[in-house]
Amino acid sequence: MELQTMIWLVVGASFALYFGIAIWSRAGSTSEFYVAGKGVHPVANGMATAADWMSAASFISMAGLIAFLGYSGSVYLMGWTGGYVLLALLLAPYLRKFGKFTVPDFIADRFYSETARIVAVISLLVISLTYIVGQMTGVAVAFSRFLELDLLWGMVVGMAVVFSYTVLGGMKGITYTQIAQYVVLIFAYTVPAIFISFQLTGWVIPQIGLGSTVTDGSGTYMLEKLNQVVTDIGFAEYTTNAAFSTLNMFLLTMALMIGTAGLPHVIVRFFTVPRVRDARKSAGWALIFIALLYTTAPAVGAMAMYNLVKTVHTGDTIGAETTLAYEDRPEWMRTWEGTGLLTFTDKNEDGLIQFYNDGNKAFATMAEEQYGWKGNELNVNRDIMVLANPEIANLPNWVIALVAAGGIAAALSTAAGLLLVISSSVSHDLLKGVFMKGISEKNELMAGRIAMTGAILLAGYLGLNPPGFAAEVVALAFGLAASSLFPVLMMGIFYKKMNKQGAIAGMLAGLLSTVLYIFIYKGFFFIPGTNLFADTAEFWLFGISPQGFGTIGAVINVAVALVVCRMTAPPPAEIQELVESVRVPR
């Protein structure tokens, strides 16, 4: 069957499945809309959480970053998985025991303040909107390639699909839709990885193949061969940390970890289970389901980079005689050129594709003197690496179609969870909790759906001009969560003397300092050209990247909260007793 027909069939079937589940599980009450009636089995909730968590950043972008960053890209693996340990041990069971619908609910009751609720909602909206921009970027990339739409219309179709089934089902519908999406995305990610691992190393398990020898008869290990391939074109060795300083790597890892534990759309999933102990079980199952993809990602990234370089540079030595002619480029390159995410500029007008690191001055000078090359001519968007991987490896059409469905499922599943969090923060936390306490359940649901509409329109607009690749944008959201919500949740559970003044001051200090730092290097609302300084290491304060600044923001949050707490009255005795009761097992 023709590739495009196969893609339409597979993607269309997956959409039909999502819509069918949403109609079948349509939410009829606020409890079902916000927390699925608190009746989700922990295994099912773990799978839904994994899909909610493994966004476009995980499926589409993370392996692309690893492909180009090599060892340095492991920071995303360590941070995003390590955060689940913190979430399972330190937050999930206690928040479920508290028994509320949302994170701002907990903060408002724990800190006996509607002002604290409003600050928490503001933090949540900033986090969620930043996060959803990364998802919409991934949606646009996937739709533009596989449905042969330009980025704008790819974004519009993606927005329409996720909005439709989210509005219908609420958390109840999203939960069962995300279970289906997890099955789709995990097969879509691992099946091509198995094919490619077997092609290159003879092993069907990619995790083993990454540490094995290649099948070219040389007896060279995969990573050793990759080191040779990338250093031959001027890049640093794949297995060395060339992208981050030690300080920045630590701060970025920590920001991703504590940001994971502070993400509202992930935390709310643990409100959907029947009992407190089920919250811990859900986190454990989620980590298992996530590990299936995250342990595969390093192999996907490494093998994608190897296949890309070997496509352009066909021999074992680098030179004009082994460089691919533009007219002979494979079909996958022609296809991705149509999306604008892969571009070729013939700088020396020789008709050959020169792909190398022209940031390496020594190598670039040698290339220009020896071969007449005048700078790297091939620009590959990192977000296409996973989606293009099966095409680069000449895998069957059904595998390519499966990857298309998986990439779209990953982006849509997380976007749905984020839309629900935004919806509940507006309708439940702001309207019902502060401004319209007597609002009926019917009108509350209507307000939530209207809030979803506004959120998806804004996210789509911002997603057309993102401040980086999908994983980089998502990392900013983690930094915002790390600096604003995680510290106040931790202090709210484990420090009974933390009062409302300290919590409010800490959240504001952490959030504002991180937003300001991002603004300086990324610009205002991701508008190109509005950043005050270039987003490069030489301009970063003490070499700290915007993605890693969330750790500093968290320290600022805690420091300000403790100082203000000591200077103001302690919380009432009943609040301190409430905190004690939340921590007592039952």
N, C-alpha and C positions, 0 to 999 in steps of 0.2 A: 504494500500500500504506500502511496505517496506520503512523504514526510508531513506536509502541511495538513493533509486530511487526517493523518493519524493524530497529530497534535490537537486538532479541533475535536476529534472524537474523545480522546482521553481527558482533555481539559473540560470539555462540555459535560462528560459523564461525572466528573468530580464536582462541578458546579451543581448539577442536578441532585447529586447526593446531599450536598450542603443545604440546598433549598428544601429538599424533602425532609431532612432532619429538623430544620428550623420550623417548618409548618407543623410537623408531628409533635414537637415539644414546645409549642408556643406558650409563652409566659402569660398567666392569667391574673397574677397577683404581684405586689411589690416584692414579697419574699422570693417568689420564683424568678422575678426579673433581676433582682440584685444578687441573691445567693443561692439560686436553684432550689429553694425550699429547704436547704441544709440537709439534703438527703442523698448526696452523691457518694458512692462507694470509694474508699481510698485508692484502690487500684485504678478505677476509672478517673478519679480526680488527679492521680499522679500522671496518667497519660495526657489528660486535658491540660494539666499544668505544663507538661513538657512541650506540648504544641504551642501553648500560650507564650512560653518562654523562648522557644527556638524560632526566632523571628527571621525576617529576611536577612538580618545581620548574621545569624548563625548559618542559615542554609546557603544564602547567595554570596555573602560578603566575607565571612570569616576565613574560609579556605583561600579566597582570593588574596586577602591580606597576608596569610601565611605563605602563599606562593611567592609573593614579592618581598616579604620581610624575612622569611626563613625563620630561624630560631627566635628572633625578636617577636614574631607573631604569637608565640606561645603565651604571651602575657594575657591575651584574650581567653585562651583556654583555661589558664590558671584562675583568672579573676572570675569568670562567669560560672565556672563549676564550683569553685571554693565558696562562693557566696551562698550556695544552697545548704552547705553544712551549717553556716551561721543561721540561716533562716530556719532550718529544721530544729536546731538546738535552742536558739535564743528567742525566737519570735513566734513562730507559727502556733505552738500549743497554747501559749499564754493569750495571744490575741483571740484564738478560737474560744478559749474559756471565758473571755470577757463577754462574748456573745453578741457583738454588734454587727451591723451591715458593712461598714466601711472604716477605713483608717481614720478619716477626720472624726467619725463617731467616737472612736476610742480616745483620740486626743482631746476632744471636747469634754468627755466625761471624766477622763483621768485628770485633766488639768482644770476641771470645773470652770470652763471659760468658753463663751461663744467666740471671743476674739481669737483664741487658740484654734478653734474650728476653722475660722475664716482664713487664718494664715496657713493652716494645713491644706485647705482647699486650693489656695493660690499656689502653694508648692506643688501640689498634686497636678494641677493644670499645666504648670510650666514643664514638669517632668514628662507628663503624658503627651503633650503636644510635640515636645522635642523628639520623644521616642517614636511617635507615629509618623513623623517626617521621614525617619529612616525606613519605616515599613512601606510608605508610599513610594519612596525612591526605588525600593526593591520591586514593588508592584509594577512601576513604570518600566523598569528594565526588563522584567519577564514578559510583560504584555507586548512591549514594543518589538521584541525579537520573535516570540513564538506565535503571536497573533498578527504579526506583520502590521503593527500600528505604530505611529510616531509616539514620542514620549507623552505628549499632551493627551491623546486619545487613549493610550494605554492607561494613563492615570485615571481618566474619566470612567473607563470600564471597571477598573479595579475598585474605585470608590463606590460605584453603583452596586457591585456584587456584595461587598462587605457590609455596606449600609443596609441592604435589603434583608439579609438573614440575621443581622444583629438586632435590628428594630423588631423583627418578628418574634425572636425567641428569647431575648434578654440573656441572663446568665444560664438559665435552664437550656435554652437552645444552643448557646455558645458552647456549653460544656460538651454536649454530645456531638456537635459539629467538630469541635477541636479533637475529639477522640478519632473521628474519621480522618481529619486532616493530619493527625500524627501518623496514622498508618500509611497514608499517601506519601507524606514527606520522608519518612524513614526508609521506605522502599525506594523512593526516588533518589535518595542520597547514597544508599549502600549498594544498590544493584550496579550502577556504572562504576563505582569504586572497585567492586569485585572483578568486573570485566577488565578494567584497566590494570589492576594489580596483577591479574593473571597474565595479561599481555606482556607486562614489563618485567615481572619477577618470577612468574610461574606459580605464585601463591594466590589462592582465592580469598584469603583473609587479608584485607588491606593493612591492618595493623602489623601483621607479620611481614607482609611484602615490603613495607617501608624499611625494615631492618634486614632485608635479605639481598642477595646478589641479583644483578640484572641478567636477563636471558640472552645477552649478546655474545656470550661465550668468553667474556673477559675475566669473569670471576670477581668483578668489582661490585662492591656493595652499592645499593641504590643511592644512599646519601653521599657516599664518596663520589659516585659518578655525577650526581647533581652538583656537588661542589666544583668539580672539574668543568662542567658545562657552563655554570654561571660565572666562574672566575675567568673563563676564556673570553667572555664578552664584557669584562670590566666590572662585574658586580662583586660584592664581598662574598666570602664563602657562605653557603646556605646555612651551615650549622653554627655560625658565630653570631653574636648579638651586635649588629652594626647599626641598629636604628635608634636605640634608647640608651641613655646613661643609666648606671645602676640605680641612682636616686629616682629617676623618672620611671624606670621599670617597676620599682617597688611601689611608688605612689599610684601609678596607673593600675597595677594589680590590686592594690588595696581599695582604690576607688571602685573598681569593678566588683570586688567582693562585697563590700558593705553597701554598695549601690544595689546589688542584687537583692540583698536582704531588706532594702528599703523601698523596692518598687511596688507601688500600690496595686497594679494590675496582677502581680504575682501573689501578694499578700492576701488579696481578697479571695483567691481561690481556696484558701484554707478556712474561710468562713462557710464553705459550702458542704462540709462533711458533718455527719451526725454527732460525733463525739470528739472530745479533746484529743484522745489518743490517736484517733483517725487522722488528725492534722499531722502528727509526726510520721505516721505510716505513709501519708500522701507525699510528704517531702522525700522520704526514702525511695518510694516508687518513682517519683519524678526524676530523681538523680540517676536511677538505673536507666530509665528511658532516654534521658538526655545523654548519658554516657555512650549509648549506641552510636549517636551521631558525632559527639565530641572526640571520641577516640579514633574515629574514622577521618576526621577533618585534616590532621597533619599529613596523612597519606594522600588524600585528595589534593591538597595544596601542592605538595612536593611533586607528585606525578603530573599534575597539570602544568607546572612550570617546566618540568623536563620535556614534556611533549610539545609545549609552545616553542621552546628554544630549538628543539630538534626539527620542528617544522620549518623554521626560518633559516637555520644554519644546518645544512644537511649532512655535513661531514664531521670528522673528528677534529679538524683544525678550522680555525676561524680565518676567513679571507674572502676575497671577491669570488674566488672560484667555487666556494661552497655556500654562497649566499643565494637564497631563493629569488628568482626573478618575479617581479610583480605580476606579470602576465600569467605566470604559472602558479599563482597562489591558490590554495585549496578552496573548495566551495564554502566552507564554514567562515573563512575570512571575508569572502564576498558578501555573505549573508549578514554578518555582524557589522560590516561597513555601512550597510543600509540603515542601521539604527543610530549611527553616529558615535557609537561607543568603542569602535575600533577605527583608527584613521591612519593613513599612510601619506607622508609628504616626501616626495623624491628630491631631497635637498641637493644632491650632486648630479641629478638628472642622468643616472646610469641605468635606470630601469630595474635595479636590484633593491631588495628590502634589507636595510641595515638596522638591526635591532641590537642595541648595546647601551651601556651605561655611560652617557656622555657627561654625567656628573663626575665621573672619575677622570680628572684632567690628564693624568699620565696616559691612561688607555686611549682617551679621545684624541690626544695629540699623536700617539703612535698610529691610530687608525687613519687619521687624516693624512699623515705623512706617507704611510706605507700603502694604503689602499685608496686614498682619495675620498674617504668618507667625510662628511661634513656635519656630523651630529646624528643622534638617533632619529630614525625616520618612522618608526612604528609606535603608536600610542595605544596602549591596551587598558581600558577601564578595568580596574580590579574586580568590579562587581560582576563581570561577565565570565570569570574563570570557571566557576562551577557549572554554570548553565552551558558554556561552550565546551566543557571538558569531554562529554561523550561524542560531540561532533569532531573535535580535534583527534580523538582516538578512533574515529571511523566505526563507532558502535552502531548496532541496528536502530532503525527508525523508532521502534517501540520504546527503546531505552531513552532516546532523546525526548520523546513525547512524555514519558514518565517523569523525567527531570523537569520538564515544563510545568506539569501538574504539581510536582513537589515544591518547586520554587514559589509558585503562586499560593499554594496552601500554607507555606510557612509565613509568607507576608500577611495573608488574610487572617490567619488564626490570631496572630498577635495584635493586628489592627483591631480586630473585633473585641479582644479583651480590653484594649486601651479605650476604645469608644465607650464601652460599658462603664469603665471607671470615670471617664469624663462626664458621662451622663448622670451617674449616681452622685457625683460630687456637686453637680449643679442642682438636680431635682431634689435629692434627699438631704444633702448636707447644707446647701445654701437656702433653698426655698423652704423645705419642710423643717429644717433644723434651725433656721435663723429668721428669715423674712416672712414666711407664710406658714406658720406652725399648724394652722387649721386646714391646710390643703387636703382635699380628698385623695384617696388612693388612685382614682381614675385620672385626676388632673396631674398627680405626681408622675404617673407613668407617661402621660402626654408630654409633660415638661422634659422628662428624661429623653424622649425620642426627638423632641425639638433640639435639645442640646447636642444630641448625636449628629443631627443634620449640620449644625454650625461647625462642629468639631471636624467632621470629615471634609467639609468644604475648605476650611482653613488649612488642614493638614495636606490636602491635595495641592493647594496653591503653594505652600512652603516646600513641598516635596519636589516641585519642578526646578527649584533653585537650592538644593541642599548644600551645606557647608562642608561636604566631604563625601566619602564613600559610605554606604549604608552602615557598616560596622562602626565607622568613626563617628557618625551622627548619633548612633545608639549609645556609644561610649559617653558622649556628652550628657545624655539623659541619666546614665548611671552616676556620673559625677554629681549631678543635681540632686538625685535621690540620696546619695551618700552624705551630702553636705546639709540637707534639710530634714528629711524624715527619719532616716536611720538613727541618728543620735537621740532624737526626742522619743522615739519608740523604745530604745534601750533604756534611757533614763526613766521613762514612764513605768517600765516594768521592774527594773532592778534598783532604782534609787527612790525610795518612798518619800524622801524629803524634798524632791524637786517640785517647785511650785509653778504656778501658771506664768508668773512674770519671767522666771528663768527660761521656761520652755519657749515662750513667745519670742523673747529676745534672742535665744539661741537659734531658733529656726530662721528668723529674719537675717541674723548676721551670717549664718552659713549659706543661705540661699543667695543673698545679695552679693556677697563676696565672690561666689562662684559664677553667678550671672555676669558680674562686672568683668571678671577675668576672661570669660568666654567672649563677651562683647568686644573686649580690647583686641583679641586675636581672630575672632570669627565674624564679627560684625553684628549689626542690629537686625534681629529676626532673619538672619541668614541672607541678608541683602548684599550681593557682591559689592565690594569696594567701600563698605562702611566700617571695616575694621581699622583700628588706629595703628596697629603694628602688623608686620608680616607674620604669618603663622609658621615660623621656622625656629629651630632650636636656638639660634643666636639671639633672637629677640625675646624668647620666653624668660620669665622671671626665675632666676636660679636654674634655668634649663627645665622647668616644669611645664609640661604640655597642658593645653586646655582640658584634654580628656583626663589627665591625672590630677588636676587641681581639686577635684572633689574631696580627696583625702585631706588636703589643707583646709578646705571649707568645713569638713566634719570636725577637725580639731578646733577651728574658730567657734563653731557652734557649741561644742561642749564647754570650752573655756568661758565664753560669754554667759552661757546658761548657769554655770557654777558660780561665777562672780555675782551675777544679778540675784541668784537664789540666796546667796549668803547675805545680801544687803536688804532683802525683803522678808516678809512674814512667811513662815512655813505653811504648807498646805493644811487644811482642816484634818482633825483626827480621823473622821470617817473616810477621807480619801486615803490616808496612810493605811487604814485597816483594809480598804478595798485592794490596795496594791499587795498587801500581805496575803490576802485571800486568793488573788489571781495566781500567786506563785506556789500556793500549797497544792500538792497533788490530790486528786480525788478519784 
